[in-house]
Amino acid sequence: MSANEPDFTQLAELDRLVHEPSRLAILATLAGCESADFQFLLNTTGLNKGNLSAHAIKLEQVGYVEVEKGFSGKSPYTLYRLTPAGRNALKAYQAQLQQMLVKLDESGPALNAELGVE
């Protein structure tokens, strides 16, 4: 690989739990608030109930999201919070993407010339 060619090997190093678009949407939403209930996440992410539940369980299993279930009177509720580990994973993911974009920008002119793109 020449110095002008972009190096995409970092893509393989991305945290796949964060990189998956539905989970990234959940984590990004939770990063902007203290906690969110199921309905809020449902509306914000555009996922259906089953997908939201499945992805939230996966994020909970790895310790990125904390789930609190309870009752308010007779009505059940589910609250989600981003854990410190989840916040760190999201920040690391963001830093990796930024590094890759910088490298892509740096190699852009050479790559564009090679591809015949202006």
Contacts in CASP RR format, 6 or more apart in sequence:
PFRMAT RR
TARGET T0000
AUTHOR 0000-0000-0000
METHOD contacts of the structure
MODEL  1
MSANEPDFTQLAELDRLVHEPSRLAILATLAGCESADFQFLLNTTGLNKG
NLSAHAIKLEQVGYVEVEKGFSGKSPYTLYRLTPAGRNALKAYQAQLQQM
LVKLDESGPALNAELGVE
1 7 0 8 1.000
4 107 0 8 1.000
4 110 0 8 1.000
4 111 0 8 1.000
4 114 0 8 1.000
5 107 0 8 1.000
5 110 0 8 1.000
5 111 0 8 1.000
6 103 0 8 1.000
6 104 0 8 1.000
6 107 0 8 1.000
6 108 0 8 1.000
6 111 0 8 1.000
7 103 0 8 1.000
8 100 0 8 1.000
10 96 0 8 1.000
10 99 0 8 1.000
10 100 0 8 1.000
11 100 0 8 1.000
13 96 0 8 1.000
14 93 0 8 1.000
14 96 0 8 1.000
14 97 0 8 1.000
15 89 0 8 1.000
15 92 0 8 1.000
15 93 0 8 1.000
17 23 0 8 1.000
17 58 0 8 1.000
17 59 0 8 1.000
17 62 0 8 1.000
17 64 0 8 1.000
17 89 0 8 1.000
18 24 0 8 1.000
18 27 0 8 1.000
18 64 0 8 1.000
18 89 0 8 1.000
18 90 0 8 1.000
18 93 0 8 1.000
19 93 0 8 1.000
20 55 0 8 1.000
22 45 0 8 1.000
22 47 0 8 1.000
22 51 0 8 1.000
22 52 0 8 1.000
22 55 0 8 1.000
23 55 0 8 1.000
23 58 0 8 1.000
23 59 0 8 1.000
24 93 0 8 1.000
25 44 0 8 1.000
25 45 0 8 1.000
25 46 0 8 1.000
25 47 0 8 1.000
26 41 0 8 1.000
26 45 0 8 1.000
26 52 0 8 1.000
26 55 0 8 1.000
26 56 0 8 1.000
26 59 0 8 1.000
26 65 0 8 1.000
26 80 0 8 1.000
27 59 0 8 1.000
27 64 0 8 1.000
27 65 0 8 1.000
27 82 0 8 1.000
27 86 0 8 1.000
27 89 0 8 1.000
27 90 0 8 1.000
28 90 0 8 1.000
29 36 0 8 1.000
29 40 0 8 1.000
29 41 0 8 1.000
29 44 0 8 1.000
29 45 0 8 1.000
30 36 0 8 1.000
30 41 0 8 1.000
30 65 0 8 1.000
30 80 0 8 1.000
30 81 0 8 1.000
30 82 0 8 1.000
31 82 0 8 1.000
31 87 0 8 1.000
31 90 0 8 1.000
34 81 0 8 1.000
35 68 0 8 1.000
35 79 0 8 1.000
35 80 0 8 1.000
35 81 0 8 1.000
36 44 0 8 1.000
36 79 0 8 1.000
36 80 0 8 1.000
37 77 0 8 1.000
37 78 0 8 1.000
37 79 0 8 1.000
37 80 0 8 1.000
38 52 0 8 1.000
38 77 0 8 1.000
38 78 0 8 1.000
38 80 0 8 1.000
41 47 0 8 1.000
41 52 0 8 1.000
41 56 0 8 1.000
41 80 0 8 1.000
42 48 0 8 1.000
42 49 0 8 1.000
42 52 0 8 1.000
45 52 0 8 1.000
47 55 0 8 1.000
56 65 0 8 1.000
56 67 0 8 1.000
56 80 0 8 1.000
59 65 0 8 1.000
59 86 0 8 1.000
60 66 0 8 1.000
60 67 0 8 1.000
62 85 0 8 1.000
63 83 0 8 1.000
63 85 0 8 1.000
63 86 0 8 1.000
64 82 0 8 1.000
64 83 0 8 1.000
64 85 0 8 1.000
64 86 0 8 1.000
64 89 0 8 1.000
65 80 0 8 1.000
65 81 0 8 1.000
65 82 0 8 1.000
65 83 0 8 1.000
65 86 0 8 1.000
66 80 0 8 1.000
66 81 0 8 1.000
66 82 0 8 1.000
66 83 0 8 1.000
67 78 0 8 1.000
67 79 0 8 1.000
67 80 0 8 1.000
68 78 0 8 1.000
68 79 0 8 1.000
68 80 0 8 1.000
68 81 0 8 1.000
69 76 0 8 1.000
69 77 0 8 1.000
69 78 0 8 1.000
69 79 0 8 1.000
70 76 0 8 1.000
70 77 0 8 1.000
70 78 0 8 1.000
71 77 0 8 1.000
82 90 0 8 1.000
112 118 0 8 1.000
END
